[in-house]
Amino acid sequence: MLVLITCALTLFSSFTSAIPHKVDNVVLPVEAFSPLIAQKILATAQSTQSPSKYPQYTDRGVGAWQFFSPDTWTTGFFPSTLYALSTRAKLCKGDRSLDGTDWLGLARRWSAAEIPLETKTGVGHDVGFLSFPFMDELDVNPDNQTAIAAVNKFATALAARYNPIVGCTRSWDAADPTDFQVIIDNMMNLQVLFASYALTKNETLRDIAISHAKKTMINHLRPDGSSFHVVDYNSTTGAVIDQRTSQGFADNSTWSRGQAWGIYGFANMYKNTQIFDFLETARRMAQYFLDNMPSDGIVPWDFNAPLNPPRPADTSAAMIAANGLILLAQQELTLHPPNIVGSTTYLASAIDIIKKTTTLAWKPSWQSLLSNGTVNNPARNNLTGIVYGTSCVYKSFTLTLLKLTFR
């Protein structure tokens, strides 16, 4: 118990020293300090996969990870989680669940199979997600040439999908080349453009990110702050052809994970640019998310899906939203004067989501940290553990009181 208290205080002091306002009454659930976290992640990291494969989601029965080839959009999440464990190990001295493991070495080893994807990959716009562990490495060692090359190559690949007529990077490829599909998820991939800009000073990368976010702000958001999953543009005229869903309940409904990606993505855009419209958009998306939460506090896979039969939860959407709210809380404190009320509200909402989600879905016997994730409900892929849910819940546990950042 002393170790848990010491670790919590270390994280808390790191957090409060980084911002001009003390945050009171921030209490993470007890699961945040469970030794099962390190045990589960270490067991996965030490599993033998030859050739290399990466966890994406679990089965629905016993929570066993299902592994996929490196050329999959979710590959970067697990090694990025290992980097987060390395960070936590440095902060939480005396936490025996973290002692004796070279978390940084494991993170680097699990990132290695991504290197061939720098020159040939089928993930398209999701090179931003692939870049996560390499951006983490640059936080550890800014001179790591492997990480620098990876970030720059992935950014170049994403920039190559930009259409100046549309003003966005293409998300999904279509049989008809004039059908230019953009999904709300792509807001999360823009960080690699800023990371490469920091390394190269190539203004074009920054300009592409800003253009994409501005067009997304205009065409993906509804007046009430909810979002479309997919917007189809005409690649030759830039006109909007369709606003629809792919993984949500209906074209006019709000898929919760897409809404969560948007909260985080626009808060991150403000962090990188200080363009106020991005902050205001993150606020609008957050307000919709919070206003439409069910009374039990459990995030559904789609906010407008029918209640009968019972709609499945999506714990991945919950934890992505929590990380987005935490990042938004941080941005509110950078204003002059700082928006203390807004920051406190967003942080309290994030903690409430984390607590209620772990109460529902903490599964000690599963290989993932949480159950009740929805990968793709129209495809009946639900009630699973999900690697980006595991990554987000762990990073919210570890970094809530430290850096308030998930990338």
BELGI-V527940 format. One record per helix or strand of 2 or more residues. SS is the DSSP state (H for helix, E for strand). FROM is the first residue (numbers start at 1). TO is the last residue. If there is no record, write none. Layout:
BEGIN
((SS FROM TO) (SS FROM TO))
END
This chain:
BEGIN
((H 2 17) (H 30 33) (H 35 45) (E 53 58) (E 65 69) (H 75 91) (H 103 118) (H 124 130) (H 132 140) (H 145 159) (E 162 163) (E 168 169) (E 179 183) (H 184 200) (H 203 219) (E 230 234) (E 240 244) (H 256 273) (H 276 291) (H 315 332) (H 340 361) (E 373 376) (H 377 379) (E 381 384) (H 387 399))
END
